[in-house]
Amino acid sequence: MTVLGPGSTRADLLSPEAVADPYPLLAELRQHDPVHWSERYRSWFVTRYADVDAALRDPRFSSDRIAPYRRARLDGPDTDPSVRAAFGVLEDWMVFKDPPDHTRLRRLLSRAFTPRAVERIRPRVAQTAAELLDELGPEADLIGEYAYPLTSSVVAELLGVPRADRHRFKDWSDRITGLVFGGMGDPDRHADGADGMAELTAYLADLVDGHEGDDLLTALIRARDEGDSLTHDEVVATGVLLLFAGHETTTNLIGNGILALLRHPSEAPDAAGTVDELLRWDGPAKTIARLMATDVELGGRTLRTGERVFLCPAAANRDPAVFADPDRFDVSRRPGRQLGFGIGLHYCLGAPLARLETSIAIPAALRRFPAMRLRDEPLSWHSVLLSRGLHHLPVHTR
């Protein structure tokens, strides 16, 4: 295989081949150029486990990357106001903040996502999964008909969105995906994503006004009203974040996971290590974006202040220095070392909920339809840098 050098134009994670299967390219980068500068994306790509793990814990790799982008690219008079407004919402997301703002917002949300709090909704998750499985016909799309409606229903219920409105979030979410996850191959991603963001933000702003209930949105409103320095815009932006991130990643985890188990039928879908191995082997987090807050030496390279870095859990989770036979899917593998939920201050707040939903949804589907198999048609993956997920998962259920 040709050695990849700094700036190689072949190292494109959005090429059709890499979108379909990024792991050969990531392995080549990890072996030959583990701190790789991409001229195409004007960004660094970091692929070794030790480097990704260290960078995720290092505050010099800043999560505050939306505000600098807005100031540099979107404050001019020629910028579409709707795009500027959409990035204003993103700027208020907890995941795009460093301490102390990140600490304040995370503290407000953390009680809703403890393992104990999440465990209370187990019966509701199981009931929703069973109802959706009852509706599947002999041919089904397990993304659109199962994984997405399951995860979106759960997070919408937690937040307090009326049941009659929940079907509207699929379109909004699909349009925001390119804006958030780096669909750099789509020249219309900002305008289309901004329109979706505007509609979702307007919906939640209306919902916040006068909202009262036993739900997470009410808790955020009360925190604002009790002087916890949450602004109205932060309440709305946090609601958008929870509705989007609360189902998008888990939908992809369930879809990728069912695909992996259908392709490896000897593996038990309900083994103790299944979720960890699904996150490691083909998880939904392909890369995690950071912005350099200062110069850092890494792997013999100097990452300069202001440069963008893509830390690659998908590559780190198959690093042979950490995982034996890393390209083998094995649910009996010792769990706990994969970086699919991140690590450090920005460890995924919704990880307990994602684990619960995945541990229920996948075994339930495979038990209900033991003869389930893939349909003979090509799979289509989202062409984005940060996440890995299918547009559709077409199966024969019987």
N, C-alpha and C positions, 0 to 999 in steps of 0.2 A: 504494500500500500504506500502511496506517495506521502512523504513526510509533509505535514502542514507547518508552514513558517509563519512568523508574525505578519499580520495583515493579509494572509491568504484569502483570496476571494472564493475559494472552494468551501470555506468554513461557514456555510450559510444555513442556519437552522430553519429558514423559511423556504428552502428549495423543496420541490415536490417530494423528493426522496426522503429528506430529513423530516418533513412534516409527517409523512407516513410512518417513518421509523427513525427517530433521532439518535438511537443508541450507537450505531457504528461510527457516525461522525463524532459523537461525544467521546467515545473510547479513543479515537484517533487523536483528538485534541488533548485528552487527559494524558496520553502516553507521550506525545511529541511536543505539545505546546500548551501546557496546562494553565498558563496565564496568557491568553491569546488576545491580541489587539485586532479588532475587525474594522477595516476601513469602511466597509459597507454600512455598518451601523454606528460607526464612530464610538465604539464601546469596547470594554474589556469583557472577556468570557473566562470565568474561573471554574475549573472542572475537577480538581482533586479534592477528595473528601476532607483532608486536613485543612486545606486552604478555605474551602467553603464553610466548614465548621467554625474556624477561627474568625472569618470575616463576619459571619452572622452574629457573633458575640462582640464584635469590635465597633464601638460608637463612631469611629472614623469613617466607617462605611454607612453613610447616613441614609435614613429612610425619607428624609425631607427633600423629595425630588420634584414635587409638583410645583411648589411656589417658585423655585428658581426657573423652571421651564416656563411658567406663565410670565414671569417678569422679562425673561429673555426673548420669548417668541410671541407672546399674545397680548402685550400691552400697547402695541402699535395701533394706529388709527385704521389700518386695513384689515384687522382681525375681525372675523364674524363675531358679533356680540354673543350669540348663542354658544359658540365654542368657548369664549372667555368665561361665560357663566358656568358651563359644564366643568371646566377646570377649577373654577371657584368652589364647586361642590366637592370635587376630589380633594382639594386642598384642605378641607375640613375633615377628611377621613382619618381616623386614628392610625391606619396602617401607613400613612404618608407623613407621619409626624415623629419627631424625636422627643425625648424628655425635655421639659416637664409636661408639655401638652399631651404627649402620648400617655404618660403615667396617669394624668387626671382622667382622660377619657377611658382608659382601660380599667381603672378602678371602678368607675361607674357601671361598667358592663360586666365585670368579672363575676359578680354574684349570680348572674343569670346563666352562666356557662360552667359552673363547677360540676364535677362528675355527679355529685349528689343531686343537684338541681336538675340536671339533664335526665338522670335516671327516672325522675318522676313522670316523664312523658313517654317512657318506654311503651306502656299499653297503647297510647294513642298512635305512636309510630307503627307498631305492629298491626293495629287495626287499619290504618290507612294503607299500608302495604298490601294487606289481604284484600281490601276493597278494590284496589287498582289491579291486582292479579286476577280477581274475579272477572274483570272487564276485558281482559286480553283475549283476542281471537286466535285462530290457528297461525296467523302470521302477524307479527307485532314489531314495533319499534320500541325497544326497551329504554331509549332515552326519552323520546317524546311522550310515550304512554305509561312510563313507570318511574324511572329515576328522577326526571324533572318534576312531574307533579307530586311525587312523594316529598322531595326535599323542599320544594317551594311551599307546599301546604304546611309543612312543619314549621318553617321559619316564619311564614306569614301568621300562623296561629300564635306563635310565641310573641310576635310583635304586636298583634292585635288588629290585623287587617281583616275586614269583613270577608267572609267566605265567598260571597257573590262577586268580589272584585279580583280574586286571586288569579283567574285565567289571564288577566291583562298583563301580568308581569313577565311572561315568556317573551313577548315581543320587545318590551323595554330592555330586558336583560340581554337578549341577543344583540341589540343595537349598541348597548354600552360596552359589550365585550371587547371590541376592537379598540375602543378608547382606553380601557383599563389595562388590557393584557398585551398590548403591543402588536396589533395586526398591521405591521408596517408595510405589508404588500398591498394594502387596500388604500388607494388615495382618497377615498370618500369616508374613511373611518371617523375622522373628527366631526364632520358635518352630520353624518347619520347618528353617531354616538351622542352628539350634543342634542339633537332632537329628542332622542330617547330619554336622555337625562332630564331635559326640560319637562317632559310629560310626567316622568316618575316623580320628580321633585315637586311639581305642582300638585300632584295627587297627594303626596305625603304632607305637604304644607297644609292642604285643606283638612287632612285627617288629624293633624296635630291640633288644629284649632277646635277647642271644645271636647277633645278626646278624653274619655275616662273609662277605665276598665282594669282588670287584674292581668296586666300584660307588660311587656318590656317598654313599649312606647310610653305608657303612662308613667313608668318608673323614670324614664328620661325626662319627661315633662315636669314631674315633681322635683327632680334634681335641679332642673333649671329654676323652678319657682322658689326653691328653698335656698337659692343663692350660691349654688355650686358652680357658678360662672359658666354654665352651659348657655350659649345663645340660642335663639330660635333657629338660626341657620345651622348650628351644630346639631341640634336635635333632628332636624330634617336630614342633614347630611349623614348622620349616624344611622338613621332609619334606612336611607338609600344603601349605605354600606352593608347593613345587616341583611336586607332583602336580596342584594346582589351577591355578596360574598357568602352569605349563609346558605345559598343553594347551589351556586355555580360550581364551586370546587367539589362539593359532595356529589353532585350529579355526575361529574366526570370521574370521581373515584368509584362510584357504583358501576358506571358504564364500563370503564377500563377493567374493573375487577371482574364483572361477569364475562367480559371478553376473554380475559386471562384464564378463567376457570373453565370456560367452554373449550378453550384450546389446550387445556391441561386437565382432562377429566379425572385423572387419578388423584388430584389434589382435593382435600376435603374443604368444602366452602365454609364450614363452621369450626375449623380448627382454631386453637387459641391464638396462633400467630398469623392468621389469615390477613387481617387488616394491615398489620405492619408489613407483611410481605407484599401486599398489593401496593402500598405506598412506596415501598422500595423498588419494586420491579418495574412498575409502570404507573407511577402516581400522577396526580393532576398538576403538580408544581414542577414545570420544566425548568424555569429559571426564576430568580428573585432579583429585582432591580434595586441597586443602591447608587448613591452619588457620593463621590469622594469629598469628605469635609476637610481633608488635608492630604499632603503627599504621603504615600505609604509604599514601602518596598515589599514586594510579594513575588516569590518565585523568580528572583533575579530581574524583575521589571519594576519600574517606578510608575505607580498609578498617581496621576497628578490631581490636585485639587480641582473640583468641578467636573471631572470625567465620570462618565456613567459606567457602571459595572454590572454585568449579569452574573450572579452567583448561580451555579447550576446543580440543584439537588438531583436532577435526573442523571447527571454524570457521577456525582459524588456517591449516590446510592448503588452504583455498580463499580465502585473502585475496588480492584482486587487486593489493594493494600489493606482493606478493611473487611471485605466480604469474600469468603471462599466461593469459588465457582460463581461469580456474581451474575452471569447471564442465565443462570438456571433458576427457574421459578420453583420455590420450595416453601410451603406454608409451615413446615416444621422448623424452619430456620430460627435461631435465637432472635427474639424481637428486641426492639428498643433503640437500635443505633441509627436507624434510617432518619433522614432529614426532611421527610415529606411534609411535615408540619412546621418546618423551621426549627429554630432553637434560640434561646436567649430572650431578650426583652420582647421580641416580636413573635415568639412562639404562638402558633395559631390559637386564638382565644376560643374558637369554635371547635377545637379538636375533640373534646368529649362528645359533642353533639354529632360530629361527622363519624366518629367511631361507632356510636350507638346506631345511627341510621344505617351505616354500611353493614354492621354485624347482623342487623335484622333483615335488611332488604335483599342482600345477595343469597343467603341460605334459603329465605322464604321463596324466592323465585325459582331456585334450582330444585327445591323440594316439591313445589307445586307442579313443575313441568320437568320431570326427570328425563324426558326424551328431547328437551330443548337443544337446538343446534342452530348454527349460523346459516343464514340464507346465502345462496351462491351469488353474491353481488359485492362490488368493491366497497370498502369502508372509506368514509370521508372524514378527515380530521380537521379541526379548527386550525387555520393557518395563523397562529399567533406565537410570540416568543415566550411569554411567561407561563402559559398553561398548556396542558395536553388533554384533549377530550374529543369525543366523537360528535359529529352532527346527528347521526342516527346509528342505532345498533339493531339491524334487521335480523330477526330470528324466526324459525319455525318453533312454535311452542309445543307442538304435538307431533 
